[in-house]
């Protein structure tokens, strides 16, 4: 069996990719996207807060100062992962690894939706190629 990992990357971009992965994981588990309002609601009982601009920079990998360590630790608790995974990457926590196929399927569906909107009228043959390339991912998780 392949061990799923997120390469060790302490950069802002690496942190953003891991947070995006956790958002996708939450969406797969819940069946709906995990909103900023829900995040704030989950941080509040921990006496933590995160401004919309800070969240946007975290998810987008933008520059700026990272939130304090206690907020990063709070985010890790909200998503049920070790703080070290958020900050450093490495092996996927077991819950995420078990849902890797479903997360790939979610991401493939999103790519197809974007391709449908942007390519259909301009290049239907390219859309068919994109759909064909995504087909193996769609079979990973029914």
MDAnalysis code that builds the backbone (N, CA, C; Angstrom):
import MDAnalysis as mda
import numpy as np

u = mda.Universe.empty(426, n_residues=142, atom_resindex=np.repeat(np.arange(142), 3), trajectory=True)
u.add_TopologyAttr("name", ["N", "CA", "C"] * 142)
u.add_TopologyAttr("resid", np.arange(1, 143))
u.add_TopologyAttr("resname", ["UNK", "UNK", "UNK", "UNK", "UNK", "UNK", "UNK", "UNK", "UNK", "UNK", "UNK", "UNK", "UNK", "UNK", "UNK", "UNK", "UNK", "UNK", "UNK", "UNK", "UNK", "UNK", "UNK", "UNK", "UNK", "UNK", "UNK", "UNK", "UNK", "UNK", "UNK", "UNK", "UNK", "UNK", "UNK", "UNK", "UNK", "UNK", "UNK", "UNK", "UNK", "UNK", "UNK", "UNK", "UNK", "UNK", "UNK", "UNK", "UNK", "UNK", "UNK", "UNK", "UNK", "UNK", "UNK", "UNK", "UNK", "UNK", "UNK", "UNK", "UNK", "UNK", "UNK", "UNK", "UNK", "UNK", "UNK", "UNK", "UNK", "UNK", "UNK", "UNK", "UNK", "UNK", "UNK", "UNK", "UNK", "UNK", "UNK", "UNK", "UNK", "UNK", "UNK", "UNK", "UNK", "UNK", "UNK", "UNK", "UNK", "UNK", "UNK", "UNK", "UNK", "UNK", "UNK", "UNK", "UNK", "UNK", "UNK", "UNK", "UNK", "UNK", "UNK", "UNK", "UNK", "UNK", "UNK", "UNK", "UNK", "UNK", "UNK", "UNK", "UNK", "UNK", "UNK", "UNK", "UNK", "UNK", "UNK", "UNK", "UNK", "UNK", "UNK", "UNK", "UNK", "UNK", "UNK", "UNK", "UNK", "UNK", "UNK", "UNK", "UNK", "UNK", "UNK", "UNK", "UNK", "UNK", "UNK", "UNK", "UNK", "UNK"])
u.atoms.positions = np.array([
    [0.843, -1.188, 0.000],
    [0.000, 0.000, 0.000],
    [0.881, 1.242, 0.000],
    [0.482, 2.221, -0.732],
    [1.237, 3.462, -0.814],
    [0.985, 4.307, 0.423],
    [2.057, 4.826, 1.004],
    [1.896, 5.723, 2.135],
    [1.711, 7.127, 1.588],
    [0.622, 7.748, 1.956],
    [0.345, 9.105, 1.494],
    [1.118, 10.081, 2.380],
    [1.809, 10.992, 1.739],
    [2.552, 11.987, 2.496],
    [2.358, 13.350, 1.867],
    [2.598, 14.340, 2.668],
    [2.669, 15.712, 2.197],
    [4.108, 16.116, 2.484],
    [4.903, 16.348, 1.453],
    [6.322, 16.608, 1.678],
    [6.544, 17.672, 2.746],
    [7.573, 17.459, 3.551],
    [7.905, 18.451, 4.571],
    [8.145, 19.793, 3.916],
    [7.347, 20.743, 4.255],
    [7.444, 22.063, 3.640],
    [6.951, 23.082, 4.656],
    [7.875, 23.720, 5.363],
    [7.468, 24.675, 6.378],
    [7.052, 26.038, 5.808],
    [7.016, 26.152, 4.481],
    [6.697, 27.441, 3.872],
    [5.215, 27.777, 4.003],
    [4.901, 29.014, 3.714],
    [3.497, 29.457, 3.704],
    [2.699, 28.672, 2.680],
    [3.284, 28.412, 1.516],
    [2.577, 27.664, 0.478],
    [2.291, 26.244, 0.945],
    [3.242, 25.632, 1.627],
    [3.030, 24.284, 2.153],
    [1.926, 24.261, 3.201],
    [1.932, 25.234, 4.084],
    [0.880, 25.341, 5.093],
    [-0.475, 25.529, 4.421],
    [-0.528, 26.371, 3.405],
    [-1.784, 26.613, 2.681],
    [-2.290, 25.324, 2.045],
    [-1.399, 24.553, 1.419],
    [-1.815, 23.289, 0.793],
    [-2.373, 22.321, 1.830],
    [-1.747, 22.259, 2.994],
    [-2.237, 21.352, 4.032],
    [-3.588, 21.818, 4.576],
    [-3.774, 23.110, 4.727],
    [-5.079, 23.611, 5.182],
    [-6.140, 23.335, 4.125],
    [-5.810, 23.528, 2.863],
    [-6.761, 23.225, 1.789],
    [-7.120, 21.739, 1.790],
    [-6.135, 20.901, 2.040],
    [-6.384, 19.465, 2.137],
    [-7.349, 19.170, 3.283],
    [-7.140, 19.818, 4.414],
    [-8.020, 19.612, 5.565],
    [-9.430, 20.128, 5.293],
    [-9.541, 21.234, 4.570],
    [-10.868, 21.727, 4.194],
    [-11.569, 20.713, 3.289],
    [-10.836, 20.163, 2.345],
    [-11.419, 19.152, 1.457],
    [-11.813, 17.909, 2.242],
    [-10.974, 17.506, 3.178],
    [-11.284, 16.361, 4.031],
    [-12.588, 16.614, 4.790],
    [-12.707, 17.807, 5.377],
    [-13.932, 18.145, 6.116],
    [-15.139, 18.108, 5.194],
    [-14.986, 18.591, 3.971],
    [-16.100, 18.583, 3.022],
    [-16.511, 17.155, 2.666],
    [-15.541, 16.287, 2.467],
    [-15.846, 14.892, 2.151],
    [-16.580, 14.234, 3.317],
    [-16.097, 14.456, 4.519],
    [-16.695, 13.833, 5.709],
    [-18.099, 14.372, 5.954],
    [-18.274, 15.674, 5.826],
    [-19.545, 16.323, 6.161],
    [-20.536, 16.351, 5.006],
    [-20.008, 16.344, 3.793],
    [-20.872, 16.459, 2.633],
    [-21.147, 17.894, 2.231],
    [-20.518, 18.832, 2.912],
    [-20.659, 20.244, 2.567],
    [-19.376, 20.966, 2.969],
    [-19.078, 22.091, 2.305],
    [-17.851, 22.822, 2.632],
    [-17.828, 23.301, 4.086],
    [-16.635, 23.400, 4.624],
    [-16.411, 23.898, 5.980],
    [-16.205, 25.403, 5.866],
    [-17.122, 26.173, 6.397],
    [-17.092, 27.626, 6.213],
    [-16.201, 28.330, 7.234],
    [-15.841, 29.544, 6.898],
    [-15.080, 30.381, 7.826],
    [-15.878, 30.587, 9.115],
    [-17.175, 30.802, 8.998],
    [-18.007, 31.004, 10.194],
    [-17.956, 29.782, 11.110],
    [-17.967, 28.591, 10.520],
    [-17.864, 27.376, 11.334],
    [-16.494, 27.271, 11.985],
    [-15.470, 27.675, 11.265],
    [-14.126, 27.661, 11.824],
    [-14.052, 28.581, 13.043],
    [-14.544, 29.793, 12.879],
    [-14.534, 30.743, 13.987],
    [-15.324, 30.180, 15.169],
    [-16.468, 29.563, 14.866],
    [-17.272, 28.956, 15.918],
    [-16.552, 27.828, 16.633],
    [-15.697, 27.111, 15.912],
    [-14.925, 26.027, 16.525],
    [-13.741, 26.556, 17.335],
    [-13.227, 27.706, 16.956],
    [-12.107, 28.298, 17.696],
    [-12.567, 29.021, 18.960],
    [-13.763, 29.576, 18.908],
    [-14.267, 30.386, 20.025],
    [-14.228, 29.656, 21.363],
    [-14.690, 28.390, 21.468],
    [-14.627, 27.701, 22.765],
    [-13.199, 27.515, 23.282],
    [-12.227, 27.619, 22.387],
    [-10.823, 27.521, 22.786],
    [-10.268, 28.900, 23.162],
    [-11.149, 29.909, 23.184],
    [-10.757, 31.301, 23.434],
    [-9.739, 31.791, 22.412],
    [-9.953, 31.384, 21.162],
    [-9.079, 31.787, 20.068],
    [-9.893, 32.490, 19.000],
    [-9.230, 33.324, 18.230],
    [-9.911, 33.996, 17.129],
    [-8.962, 34.088, 15.941],
    [-9.576, 34.233, 14.788],
    [-8.824, 34.354, 13.548],
    [-9.607, 35.291, 12.640],
    [-8.998, 36.412, 12.292],
    [-9.671, 37.382, 11.432],
    [-9.807, 36.831, 10.012],
    [-10.816, 37.300, 9.279],
    [-10.984, 36.832, 7.895],
    [-9.733, 37.036, 7.048],
    [-9.050, 38.154, 7.239],
    [-7.843, 38.403, 6.442],
    [-6.739, 37.400, 6.781],
    [-6.630, 37.028, 8.058],
    [-5.630, 36.024, 8.443],
    [-5.959, 34.666, 7.831],
    [-7.244, 34.291, 7.875],
    [-7.671, 33.020, 7.298],
    [-7.416, 33.010, 5.797],
    [-7.731, 34.102, 5.140],
    [-7.521, 34.201, 3.704],
    [-6.045, 34.029, 3.354],
    [-5.163, 34.664, 4.127],
    [-3.720, 34.520, 3.883],
    [-3.255, 33.093, 4.148],
    [-3.795, 32.459, 5.183],
    [-3.415, 31.079, 5.485],
    [-3.821, 30.142, 4.355],
    [-5.063, 30.246, 3.913],
    [-5.579, 29.353, 2.875],
    [-4.928, 29.648, 1.528],
    [-4.643, 30.903, 1.268],
    [-4.067, 31.288, -0.015],
    [-2.559, 31.256, -0.067],
    [-1.917, 31.058, 1.074],
    [-0.458, 31.030, 1.101],
    [0.163, 32.401, 0.977],
    [-0.632, 33.431, 1.267],
    [-0.137, 34.799, 1.129],
    [0.895, 35.161, 2.172],
    [1.564, 36.263, 1.907],
    [2.595, 36.718, 2.825],
    [1.958, 37.364, 4.041],
    [2.759, 37.621, 4.995],
    [2.283, 38.219, 6.232],
    [2.691, 37.352, 7.402],
    [2.433, 37.855, 8.560],
    [2.799, 37.155, 9.779],
    [1.807, 36.018, 10.020],
    [2.331, 34.872, 10.382],
    [1.461, 33.760, 10.742],
    [0.705, 34.098, 12.020],
    [-0.474, 33.536, 12.188],
    [-1.159, 33.718, 13.467],
    [-0.295, 33.138, 14.585],
    [-0.577, 33.527, 15.814],
    [0.203, 32.988, 16.942],
    [0.135, 31.462, 17.000],
    [1.125, 30.881, 17.659],
    [1.214, 29.425, 17.769],
    [-0.045, 28.800, 18.361],
    [-0.665, 29.484, 19.329],
    [-1.864, 28.891, 19.935],
    [-3.021, 28.817, 18.943],
    [-3.077, 29.739, 17.990],
    [-4.117, 29.693, 16.957],
    [-3.835, 28.554, 15.978],
    [-2.573, 28.384, 15.601],
    [-2.206, 27.265, 14.724],
    [-2.545, 25.945, 15.424],
    [-2.232, 25.838, 16.715],
    [-2.561, 24.622, 17.476],
    [-4.080, 24.441, 17.546],
    [-4.819, 25.530, 17.681],
    [-6.280, 25.461, 17.699],
    [-6.835, 24.986, 16.374],
    [-6.261, 25.454, 15.275],
    [-6.677, 24.979, 13.950],
    [-6.439, 23.479, 13.827],
    [-5.292, 23.039, 14.298],
    [-4.989, 21.607, 14.244],
    [-6.029, 20.816, 15.037],
    [-6.422, 21.314, 16.199],
    [-7.443, 20.622, 16.995],
    [-8.787, 20.612, 16.273],
    [-9.147, 21.713, 15.637],
    [-10.415, 21.778, 14.905],
    [-10.455, 20.686, 13.834],
    [-9.344, 20.509, 13.130],
    [-9.298, 19.529, 12.045],
    [-8.854, 18.141, 12.511],
    [-8.483, 18.017, 13.785],
    [-8.118, 16.711, 14.330],
    [-6.786, 16.176, 13.849],
    [-5.823, 17.075, 13.657],
    [-4.489, 16.648, 13.223],
    [-3.445, 17.216, 14.177],
    [-2.265, 16.620, 14.194],
    [-1.198, 17.178, 15.027],
    [-0.757, 18.549, 14.503],
    [-0.389, 19.410, 15.392],
    [0.113, 20.725, 14.987],
    [1.323, 20.568, 14.066],
    [2.140, 19.569, 14.326],
    [3.331, 19.356, 13.489],
    [2.952, 19.066, 12.045],
    [1.823, 18.407, 11.810],
    [1.392, 18.164, 10.434],
    [1.093, 19.489, 9.738],
    [0.398, 20.379, 10.435],
    [0.096, 21.678, 9.824],
    [1.369, 22.436, 9.503],
    [2.292, 22.468, 10.434],
    [3.479, 23.295, 10.265],
    [4.564, 22.668, 9.404],
    [4.663, 21.318, 9.423],
    [5.795, 20.676, 8.764],
    [5.420, 19.690, 7.670],
    [4.188, 19.225, 7.636],
    [3.805, 18.210, 6.662],
    [4.207, 16.835, 7.133],
    [4.492, 15.955, 6.202],
    [4.874, 14.587, 6.540],
    [3.754, 13.628, 6.209],
    [3.785, 12.467, 6.851],
    [2.776, 11.446, 6.590],
    [1.389, 11.983, 6.926],
    [0.425, 11.643, 6.070],
    [-0.951, 12.054, 6.341],
    [-1.448, 11.360, 7.599],
    [-2.151, 12.083, 8.455],
    [-2.786, 11.428, 9.591],
    [-3.719, 10.329, 9.073],
    [-3.899, 9.248, 9.826],
    [-4.673, 8.097, 9.347],
    [-6.061, 8.441, 8.795],
    [-6.772, 9.338, 9.452],
    [-8.119, 9.679, 8.974],
    [-8.066, 10.286, 7.574],
    [-7.087, 11.143, 7.322],
    [-6.946, 11.737, 5.989],
    [-6.502, 10.695, 4.979],
    [-5.548, 9.869, 5.353],
    [-5.055, 8.847, 4.430],
    [-6.185, 7.918, 4.002],
    [-7.081, 7.610, 4.928],
    [-8.176, 6.699, 4.598],
    [-9.183, 7.338, 3.645],
    [-9.182, 8.644, 3.542],
    [-10.120, 9.356, 2.680],
    [-9.440, 9.948, 1.444],
    [-8.197, 9.566, 1.181],
    [-7.452, 10.161, 0.072],
    [-8.192, 9.989, -1.261],
    [-8.755, 8.826, -1.504],
    [-9.486, 8.604, -2.755],
    [-10.685, 9.515, -2.877],
    [-11.422, 9.678, -1.791],
    [-12.596, 10.551, -1.806],
    [-12.191, 12.009, -2.020],
    [-11.069, 12.420, -1.442],
    [-10.593, 13.798, -1.622],
    [-10.163, 14.013, -3.074],
    [-9.480, 13.024, -3.659],
    [-9.112, 13.137, -5.076],
    [-10.350, 13.231, -5.954],
    [-11.362, 12.455, -5.632],
    [-12.604, 12.497, -6.407],
    [-13.251, 13.880, -6.301],
    [-13.276, 14.447, -5.103],
    [-13.822, 15.795, -4.905],
    [-13.055, 16.802, -5.753],
    [-11.736, 16.720, -5.710],
    [-10.914, 17.668, -6.465],
    [-11.087, 17.471, -7.971],
    [-11.195, 16.230, -8.406],
    [-11.422, 15.961, -9.838],
    [-12.759, 16.542, -10.276],
    [-13.778, 16.415, -9.434],
    [-15.095, 16.984, -9.766],
    [-15.000, 18.499, -9.910],
    [-14.253, 19.127, -9.036],
    [-14.095, 20.588, -9.121],
    [-13.391, 20.997, -10.416],
    [-12.348, 20.259, -10.769],
    [-11.635, 20.567, -12.007],
    [-12.576, 20.410, -13.194],
    [-13.362, 19.358, -13.180],
    [-14.308, 19.136, -14.285],
    [-15.321, 20.284, -14.359],
    [-15.819, 20.730, -13.213],
    [-16.780, 21.839, -13.211],
    [-16.162, 23.101, -13.791],
    [-14.915, 23.386, -13.438],
    [-14.229, 24.554, -13.987],
    [-14.023, 24.371, -15.492],
    [-13.597, 23.189, -15.892],
    [-13.396, 22.925, -17.316],
    [-14.712, 23.062, -18.077],
    [-15.801, 22.547, -17.508],
    [-17.110, 22.675, -18.165],
    [-17.463, 24.139, -18.401],
    [-17.226, 24.959, -17.381],
    [-17.595, 26.375, -17.495],
    [-16.708, 27.138, -18.470],
    [-15.426, 26.796, -18.511],
    [-14.478, 27.628, -19.248],
    [-14.047, 27.083, -20.600],
    [-14.218, 25.804, -20.836],
    [-13.690, 25.232, -22.069],
    [-14.756, 24.782, -23.050],
    [-15.940, 24.484, -22.589],
    [-16.947, 23.869, -23.436],
    [-17.201, 24.675, -24.711],
    [-17.424, 25.964, -24.590],
    [-17.733, 26.781, -25.761],
    [-16.513, 27.051, -26.637],
    [-15.342, 27.089, -26.034],
    [-14.144, 27.456, -26.782],
    [-13.395, 26.265, -27.362],
    [-13.343, 25.174, -26.613],
    [-12.527, 24.042, -27.059],
    [-13.118, 22.735, -26.555],
    [-14.210, 22.276, -27.159],
    [-14.846, 21.050, -26.675],
    [-13.911, 19.845, -26.700],
    [-12.989, 19.794, -27.654],
    [-12.050, 18.670, -27.697],
    [-11.129, 18.675, -26.478],
    [-10.739, 19.848, -26.004],
    [-9.900, 19.943, -24.808],
    [-10.704, 19.489, -23.588],
    [-11.968, 19.872, -23.536],
    [-12.820, 19.430, -22.427],
    [-12.892, 17.913, -22.390],
    [-13.052, 17.292, -23.547],
    [-13.105, 15.824, -23.596],
    [-11.795, 15.222, -23.091],
    [-10.674, 15.839, -23.435],
    [-9.370, 15.352, -22.956],
    [-9.251, 15.493, -21.444],
    [-9.721, 16.618, -20.901],
    [-9.687, 16.833, -19.449],
    [-10.555, 15.799, -18.746],
    [-11.758, 15.592, -19.251],
    [-12.665, 14.615, -18.658],
    [-12.046, 13.219, -18.697],
    [-11.439, 12.863, -19.800],
    [-10.802, 11.549, -19.926],
    [-9.642, 11.411, -18.941],
    [-8.880, 12.470, -18.748],
    [-7.760, 12.424, -17.809],
    [-8.240, 12.287, -16.370],
    [-9.403, 12.845, -16.074],
    [-9.932, 12.794, -14.712],
    [-10.672, 11.495, -14.408],
    [-11.041, 10.763, -15.415],
    [-11.833, 9.544, -15.228],
    [-11.210, 8.561, -14.232],
    [-9.907, 8.286, -14.305],
    [-9.352, 7.342, -13.330],
    [-9.506, 7.823, -11.875],
    [-9.452, 9.121, -11.667],
    [-9.626, 9.645, -10.313],
    [-11.068, 9.464, -9.841],
    [-11.993, 9.617, -10.744],
    [-13.403, 9.484, -10.385],
    [-13.717, 8.062, -9.926],
    [-12.942, 7.088, -10.388],
    [-13.198, 5.693, -9.991],
    [-12.561, 5.342, -8.656],
    [-11.749, 6.231, -8.083],
    [-11.084, 5.921, -6.812],
    [-12.082, 5.810, -5.667],
    [-13.115, 6.586, -5.728],
    [-14.087, 6.600, -4.631],
    [-15.482, 6.705, -5.229],
    [-16.312, 5.689, -5.054],
    [-17.657, 5.731, -5.659],
    [-18.531, 6.828, -5.086],
])
